[in-house]
Amino acid sequence: MAEVQRPCARQECDKLASSLQCPTCLKLGKDYYFCDQECFKKAWPTHKLIHKQLQSTIPHDPFPTFSYTGSLRPVYPLSPRRTLPDSIPRPDYAVDGIPHSEQRLFRTTNIHINSAEEIAAIREACKLGRKVLDIAAAALKPGVTSDSIDAIVHETCISIGAYPSPLNYYHFPKSVCISVNEIICHGIPDQRKFVDGDIVNIDVSIYYKGFHADLNETYYVGDSALADADSVRLVETTRESLDKAIEIVKPGMPFRNIGDVIEKYATANGCSVIRTYCGHGTNKLFHCAPNIPHYAKNKTPGVAKPGMTFTIEPMLALGSWKDKTWPDDWTSATVDGKRSAQFEHMLLVTETGVEVLTARTAQSPGGPVPRIS
């Protein structure tokens, strides 16, 4: 077979290239040949710019020197920021990324009591939030990317006239948080494909007619996840700890009691409770008072009163409760790389108890599965 003849990749050179290739380009799946080492050195000041161009289009880990705690890696580049029609009402942070209305109330302990009209609007937003989550969860399967789920959430929000609350909230780049395996929360959707055996949390929040809805669930991907006893124990314990916490919500309940219930149940099932993140008030504001810690013996002030709306969203782990944030300043992973799960409902305190505003329907994907003995 005749030897392939090709020109040297340095534009100023008129020689034929030898078998010398740029090693960085080779790793990136591209072929650039040079006539000799000296020519390669001369070309380097301009040739190295090609690497940045290639890395912007080829799937890669954007933080190759970061000490990850587990096996999960981000797969960049991220897709471009998604847009919405001008007709969809936006929260105050949609343009500059700063929730000014929240910041004006920073550190306040005053908890908003919603009027009957506000409660009706929040109910409507929460029902739509459930619809968005269920549509997203139905698309979850091996081979699908988290970015494609983000696109589904975004387009579904547009179809119902809602704004995806995470988008540009403190500059978060996507329309939904998707957290896989050892990721506790705030995972940024990217090009990684889900694999059989993953557990995946989809955290949907929408802004509709001036009010936010917030909910999430953790799902099993494929038969391997359902066959893993530790993953099932973790996910079902997290689901059940939320249910048990909701059972005690009623007027007069101290908010600090919620963490006592969750941690007692988590510990009994061999799980730890993440302490860095908590539940929160949600209404016209995405996050506001009260804070709802999920761990025991917390000192959070306040008691539940009729008309209050807030989330309970326990995050449990198979190992340590401590976390480590990726260099993207959002993705929170367990410090030991062991798996984490989360469930979240948005609640309304009624005169006699509690209403789960984001309750599952008979058609909702996922749901409880039996423990593996």
C-alpha positions in Angstrom: 0.0 0.0 0.0 1.3 3.4 -1.0 2.2 5.7 1.9 -0.2 8.6 2.3 1.3 11.9 1.5 0.0 15.0 3.3 1.2 18.6 3.7 2.7 19.7 7.0 0.1 21.3 9.3 2.1 24.5 9.7 0.8 26.8 7.1 4.1 28.5 6.5 5.8 25.1 5.7 5.7 23.7 2.2 7.1 20.3 3.1 5.3 17.0 3.3 4.4 15.8 6.8 6.1 12.9 8.4 4.3 10.5 10.8 4.7 13.1 13.6 1.3 14.0 15.1 0.2 16.6 17.7 -0.4 14.4 20.8 -3.1 16.7 22.2 -5.0 16.6 18.9 -4.7 12.9 18.8 -6.3 12.6 22.3 -9.1 14.8 21.0 -9.7 12.6 18.0 -8.2 14.8 15.4 -5.2 14.3 13.1 -2.6 17.1 12.6 0.7 16.0 11.1 4.0 17.9 11.0 7.2 17.4 9.0 9.5 17.4 12.0 9.8 18.5 15.7 11.2 21.9 14.9 8.3 22.7 12.6 5.9 21.6 15.3 7.6 23.9 17.8 7.3 26.9 15.4 3.6 26.1 14.8 2.8 25.8 18.5 1.8 29.4 19.4 -1.0 29.3 16.8 -1.7 25.6 16.7 -2.5 25.4 20.4 -5.6 27.6 19.8 -7.1 24.7 17.9 -7.2 22.7 21.1 -9.5 25.1 22.7 -11.8 25.1 19.7 -11.8 21.3 19.7 -12.5 21.1 23.4 -15.5 23.4 23.0 -17.2 20.8 20.8 -15.9 17.4 21.9 -17.4 15.8 25.0 -14.9 16.3 27.9 -14.4 16.7 31.6 -14.1 20.5 32.2 -12.3 20.0 35.6 -9.7 17.3 34.8 -7.5 18.2 37.8 -10.3 18.2 40.4 -10.3 15.5 43.0 -13.8 14.0 42.6 -15.2 12.0 45.5 -16.9 9.4 43.4 -17.0 7.9 39.9 -19.3 10.5 38.3 -17.8 13.0 35.9 -19.4 16.0 34.2 -19.5 15.8 30.4 -19.2 19.2 28.7 -19.8 21.3 26.7 -23.1 22.4 28.1 -25.8 23.2 25.6 -26.5 26.9 25.0 -28.8 28.6 27.4 -32.4 28.0 26.5 -34.7 30.9 25.8 -38.4 31.6 26.5 -41.1 33.6 24.6 -41.4 37.2 25.9 -45.0 36.4 26.8 -44.1 34.2 29.7 -43.9 36.2 33.1 -40.5 36.0 34.7 -39.2 36.2 38.3 -37.0 39.2 39.1 -33.7 37.3 38.7 -34.4 36.2 35.2 -32.3 38.9 33.6 -29.4 39.6 36.0 -29.4 36.4 38.0 -30.0 38.2 41.4 -33.3 37.5 43.3 -33.6 41.0 44.6 -37.0 40.4 46.3 -35.5 37.5 48.3 -32.4 39.5 49.2 -34.5 42.3 50.6 -35.9 39.8 53.2 -32.5 38.1 53.9 -32.3 36.9 57.5 -35.9 37.8 58.3 -37.7 35.3 60.5 -41.2 36.6 59.5 -43.1 33.9 57.7 -45.7 34.9 55.2 -49.2 33.8 55.7 -50.9 33.3 52.3 -54.3 34.7 51.6 -57.1 32.5 50.2 -56.4 34.0 46.7 -52.7 33.3 47.0 -53.3 29.7 48.2 -55.5 29.1 45.1 -52.7 30.4 42.9 -50.1 28.3 44.6 -52.3 25.2 44.3 -52.5 25.7 40.6 -48.7 26.2 40.2 -48.0 23.1 42.2 -50.3 20.9 40.1 -48.5 22.2 37.0 -45.1 21.5 38.7 -46.2 17.9 39.3 -47.2 17.7 35.6 -43.7 18.9 34.5 -41.9 16.5 36.8 -44.0 13.5 35.7 -43.3 14.3 32.0 -39.6 14.6 32.7 -39.5 11.4 34.7 -41.3 9.4 32.0 -38.4 10.1 29.7 -35.8 8.8 32.1 -34.0 5.6 30.8 -30.5 4.3 30.0 -28.9 6.2 27.1 -30.8 9.5 27.7 -28.7 12.5 28.7 -29.6 14.8 31.6 -29.4 17.7 29.0 -32.3 16.1 27.1 -34.4 16.0 30.3 -33.6 19.6 30.8 -34.9 20.3 27.3 -38.1 18.4 28.1 -38.6 20.4 31.3 -37.9 23.7 29.5 -40.3 23.0 26.6 -43.0 21.7 28.9 -42.8 24.9 30.9 -43.2 27.0 27.8 -46.2 24.9 26.8 -48.0 25.7 30.1 -46.9 29.3 30.2 -44.5 28.9 33.1 -40.9 29.9 33.8 -38.5 27.2 34.9 -37.5 28.7 38.3 -33.8 27.4 38.4 -32.9 29.2 35.1 -30.5 32.0 35.9 -31.3 31.8 39.7 -27.9 33.1 41.0 -26.8 32.3 37.4 -27.7 28.6 37.4 -27.4 27.7 33.7 -30.2 25.2 33.3 -33.9 24.8 33.7 -33.9 21.9 36.1 -31.5 20.3 38.7 -30.6 16.7 37.9 -28.5 14.9 40.5 -27.1 11.4 39.8 -25.7 8.8 42.3 -23.3 10.5 44.7 -24.6 14.0 43.8 -26.7 15.3 46.6 -28.4 18.2 44.8 -27.9 21.1 42.3 -26.6 18.8 39.5 -26.2 20.7 36.2 -27.7 18.8 33.2 -25.0 17.9 30.7 -24.1 15.4 28.0 -23.5 12.4 30.3 -25.9 9.5 29.4 -27.7 7.7 32.1 -26.7 4.1 32.6 -28.5 1.0 33.9 -27.9 1.2 37.7 -28.0 4.9 38.2 -30.3 6.6 40.7 -31.4 10.0 39.5 -33.0 12.9 41.3 -35.1 15.4 39.1 -35.7 18.6 41.0 -38.4 20.7 39.2 -39.4 24.2 40.1 -41.7 26.5 38.1 -42.8 30.1 38.3 -46.4 30.4 37.3 -48.6 33.5 37.5 -46.4 35.0 40.2 -45.9 32.0 42.4 -43.3 29.2 42.6 -43.8 25.5 42.9 -41.0 23.2 44.1 -40.8 19.4 44.1 -38.5 16.5 43.4 -38.2 12.7 43.4 -35.4 10.2 43.0 -35.9 7.5 40.4 -34.3 4.1 39.5 -32.7 3.8 36.1 -32.9 0.3 34.7 -33.2 -3.1 36.3 -29.7 -3.0 37.9 -30.7 -0.1 40.1 -33.8 -1.9 41.3 -31.6 -5.0 42.0 -29.1 -3.1 44.2 -30.1 -3.5 47.8 -28.2 -0.5 49.1 -29.7 1.8 46.5 -33.2 0.6 47.2 -32.7 1.0 50.9 -31.4 4.5 50.5 -34.1 5.7 48.1 -37.0 4.1 50.0 -35.7 5.3 53.3 -35.5 8.9 51.9 -39.0 8.6 50.5 -40.4 7.3 53.7 -38.6 9.8 55.9 -40.4 12.6 54.0 -43.8 10.9 54.4 -43.2 10.5 58.2 -42.2 14.2 58.5 -45.3 15.3 56.7 -47.5 13.3 59.1 -46.5 15.6 62.0 -47.2 18.9 60.2 -50.1 20.8 61.7 -50.8 24.2 63.3 -48.5 24.7 66.3 -45.8 22.2 65.3 -42.3 23.6 66.0 -40.3 23.4 62.7 -37.3 21.9 64.6 -39.4 18.7 65.2 -39.2 17.8 61.5 -35.5 17.1 61.7 -36.0 14.9 64.7 -38.4 12.6 62.9 -36.3 12.4 59.7 -33.0 11.7 61.4 -34.4 9.0 63.7 -35.9 7.1 60.8 -32.8 7.6 58.6 -30.4 6.4 61.3 -32.6 3.3 62.0 -32.2 2.4 58.3 -28.4 3.0 58.1 -28.5 6.3 56.4 -27.1 9.8 57.3 -28.9 13.1 56.9 -27.2 15.9 54.8 -26.9 19.0 56.9 -25.8 21.6 54.4 -29.2 22.0 52.7 -32.7 22.4 54.1 -36.3 22.9 53.2 -37.7 26.4 52.9 -40.6 28.7 52.5 -41.9 29.0 48.9 -44.6 31.4 47.6 -44.0 34.5 45.5 -40.4 34.0 46.5 -38.5 30.9 45.4 -36.7 30.6 48.8 -37.8 32.4 52.0 -38.5 31.8 55.7 -38.9 29.4 57.3 -35.8 27.2 57.0 -36.6 23.5 57.6 -33.4 21.6 58.7 -33.7 17.8 58.2 -31.3 16.8 61.0 -32.1 16.2 64.7 -31.6 18.7 67.5 -31.5 21.7 65.3 -32.4 25.1 66.7 -34.5 26.5 63.9 -37.2 28.9 65.3 -40.9 29.1 64.6 -44.1 27.1 64.5 -46.4 26.1 61.7 -49.5 28.2 61.2 -52.5 27.9 58.8 -51.7 29.5 55.4 -48.0 28.9 55.5 -46.4 27.1 52.5 -43.0 25.5 52.6 -41.0 22.5 51.4 -39.6 19.5 53.3 -36.9 17.9 51.1 -34.7 15.4 53.0 -31.4 14.4 51.5 -30.0 11.1 52.8 -26.7 9.3 52.1 -25.3 5.8 52.5 -22.1 7.2 54.0 -21.1 10.5 55.5 -23.5 13.5 55.7 -20.7 15.9 54.6 -20.5 17.3 51.1 -18.0 18.7 48.6 -18.9 21.1 45.8 -17.6 20.7 42.3 -15.7 23.6 40.6 -18.9 24.7 38.8 -20.0 26.1 42.2 -23.3 24.3 42.1 -22.9 20.5 42.0 -22.8 19.1 45.6 -21.4 15.6 46.0 -21.1 13.4 49.1 -17.6 13.7 50.5 -17.0 9.9 50.4 -18.5 9.3 46.9 -21.3 7.2 48.3 -24.8 7.5 47.0 -27.4 10.1 48.0 -31.1 10.4 47.4 -33.7 13.2 47.9 -37.5 13.7 47.9 -39.4 17.0 48.1 -42.9 18.1 48.5 -44.4 21.5 48.9 -46.9 21.8 51.7 -49.7 24.0 52.9 -50.5 24.2 56.6 -54.3 24.0 57.0 -56.6 24.7 60.0 -56.5 21.0 60.9 -53.3 19.6 59.5 -51.5 19.7 56.2 -52.1 19.6 52.4 -49.5 18.1 50.1 -49.7 20.5 47.2 -47.3 18.5 45.0 -48.8 15.1 45.7 -48.2 12.2 43.2 -51.1 11.2 41.0 -52.1 7.7 39.9 -50.3 8.3 36.6 -47.0 9.6 38.2 -43.9 7.6 37.1 -41.8 6.0 39.8 -43.1 5.4 43.2 -42.2 3.0 46.1 -40.6 -0.4 45.5 -40.2 -3.3 47.9 -37.0 -3.5 49.9 -34.5 -6.2 48.9 -34.0 -8.6 51.8 
